[in-house]
Amino acid sequence: LYVDIDTPSMQLLGNFPWTRDLYADACRALVTRGGVRGVGIDVLMSDAGRPQSVDEAKWAEGHAALGKLLFGEKAPVVLAASYAAAVYVDDA
């Protein structure tokens, strides 16, 4: 099963970055209702681009919800990301 983030999704949920609870809810639904045996997420989860008007409490709740799913419920979810840059912060 492949799930894509498409234009209708962005129109419904808004532009990136999305709060992490949306990912947690989607993963939980795929596992419990969809019956998938594993979920891989290949989305860069960065705070860059976060609106200045973000609700900090809701943002923190989203992080906690995804953390609970990954480490508390031990759901079969893998986060993947690849980074490439001309300047490496660790080398600066």
Secondary structure, 3 states (H helix, E strand, C coil): CCCCCCHHHHHHHCCCCCCHHHHHHHHHHHHHCCCCCCEEECCCCCCCCCCCCCCHHHHHHHHHHHHHHHHHCCCCEEECCCCCCCCCHHHC
